[in-house]
């Protein structure tokens, strides 16, 4: 079981015998469509719900966004990244023991915890908030699209997003308040439980229902469609299926394709269960796998979806099955990462850091991939910055506001301490990959691949990354 280490001990949470309800009679949002714009950390920026900064997207795609932005409907894309769903509050607690595996006993355990909400100092923004916060700290303009309830947890999430300069576009419908239980409108909570051996488990109400948490959401509102249309990237992940129906997710994907918004998809651990899920879940998953511009998976996840163990061959299979897929990125944990295209392969080893907690590392990694994609950076540079941002998050404890800061990313890039493992890479590249070129950060020696290998010196990568990162840091410090 994966472990995490907390910087400071968290006292055991013992639920009170009395129930302290913090929810109003109807915890739905009092405004049908909650919207506030992102705060742009640029001297010439201004806030507007529907207009934004007026950033023009190039009219032709060959040189834009690594040739990955759709050519249709290229008007004004004011927002860099919009995340879809998966907005939750993580509550991190030390407990004497992890919840039991039996579903009924596990739910009773969670209900006891919920009866007396823990102190706010144990709350953290979770889910897609991690990706949005990491992206905003890199200087990207971000919107979170999703539902939060009209209670203390929902207001906490909105405050965090606002403080990080992230816009919020609420998903809601004018449905009959009596048609669903009040709890179905509450902000989704994820209990992150840590035992005395520093093992952790997760628990949320989405674990105990066959229906998505917000199954009452059946269509995309005009506001949500506008948010998708104004974004360069729409980010979706497998956990979005815990909240939104497959039909709603499919609608968002189809609309993004229609309006020329690039789709990033990270199936995560849910990919395996979705591939064996209901026909609707399988259909939405297949749509995402085919229509996404960028797929992001771990090597285990790539193998579970393709049955192919070699991560590059698995990535090539996903690329072949895709309709719009330009990049398949395989996250190799402490070894590094690989980016696969139809014409070649790029790889970068990870940076050596003292790992405290890996929660949120994958989300932070995705944020940096989006940064490189939008800024049309060389692919190997994109992997290097993503590895650095993921490593910076691993040096902290927990996700949300604890994800990578720009200062920490700069520190890692400047130190340039790579976790080199020639034997590992030799094994990966030992098979016939059928590609014309392999681009790798230098000091990687790949046996038998000299004719294909394009070695990029680490010093060159760092010299190109540092000015961009320092510029992003400066812009975030300039008052709006």
C-alpha positions, 0 to 999 in steps of 0.5 A: 500500500502506498505510504505518505509522510506528514510533516507534523503529526495530526491528532486522531479524530474522534467523532463526537457522539452528538451530530453537528450538522453544518449543511443548510436545508438545501445545500444547492448553490443559491445561484443557478450558475456560479461564475467568477473569473480567473485573476490574471497575474499580468500587469495588463490584465483585467477580469471579465466573466465572458471576455477575458484577456483577448489572447489571439490564437494563431489562425494556422496550426502547423507551428502552433501548440506543437501542431496540436491545436484544432484548426476549426473555430479558432477565435479567441481563447482567453483561458489556458486550461479548464478542468472538468469536474472532480472538485472535492475537499480532501480531509486528511486525518491520522486514525488508529486504523484504516477503514475496513474493506467491507463496503457496509462497515466502510460506509459506517466508518465514514458516516461516523467521521462525517458526524462531527466535521474536523477542524478546518486546518485538516481540510485541503482542496483536492481532485482537479483543484490540484492540477488547476493550482499547479497550472496557475502557479506556472502562470497559466490562466485557469478555470475550474468547471464543476459543482460545489455545494452551498455549505462550508466545504463548498465555500472553502473550495471557492475561497481556495480557488479564488486565492490562487487566481483560478476562475470558477464556472458552476455546473447546475440545473434548475431541477426540482429540489425534491427530486434528489436527496439534499446530500446529492447537492453537497460538495464531494468530500474525500477522507484521506486517512493515515494510520500509525504506519503511515499507510493511507486509504481513501473514502468518499460517498462516491464509493458507495453509489452506482450513480455519479455523485451529481447524477442530477446534472444531465446537460451542459449549460450555456455558461459551461459551453462558453468556458470550454470554447474560451479555453485552449485546453480542457482537462478531464480525468477518470475520477470525473466519472465519480461525479458526472454521468458518462453522457455529460462527459461525452457531451463536453468532449464532443463540444470541445472538439467542435470548438477547437479546444484541445483535450487532455485526458488522464484516466488514472486508476479508474481507467481499468474499471471504466473499461469493464464498466457499463456500456455508457462508461465504456463508450465515454472512455473510448471517446476520450481515448480516441478524441483526446489530443494528449493522453497521460498515463502511468506505465501500469495504466497504459498496460491495463488499457492495452495489454502491452507491458512495454510502455512505449509500445503501449503508448504507440498502440494508444496513439494508433487507436486515436483519432486526434491523439498527438501525444501519449505521455507515460509517467514512469514515477522516479525513473522519469517520463516518455512522450510518444508521437507518430514520428518519434519518442522523447524521454527525460529522467526524473530529478532526484529529490527527497520525497515526502508525499507523492499525492498530487504529483501526477496532477502537477505533472499534467499542469506542466505538460499543459504549460509546455504544450501551450508555449510550444516548447520542445518536447524534451523540455516539456517533459523536463519541466513536468518532471521538475514540477512533479518532483517539487510537489513530492517534496511537500506534504499533500496536494491542494495548496501544497502542490509545487511552487514556482520557487521550488521548481526553479530550485530543482531545475537549477540544481539539475540533479538527475536520477539516471538509470541507464540499465532501465532505459536500455531495457525500455528501448531494447525492443523494436520500436519502429520510430525514426528518432529518439530524443533524450536528455544527455547522459542517457546511454541507450545500447543499440540505438546510437543511430536513432538517438538525438541527445540533448544536453541537460545544460541546454534544456535548463538554459531554455527553461530558466528564463521562461520560469523566471518570467512566469515568476515575475509576472505572478509577483506583478500586481494586477 
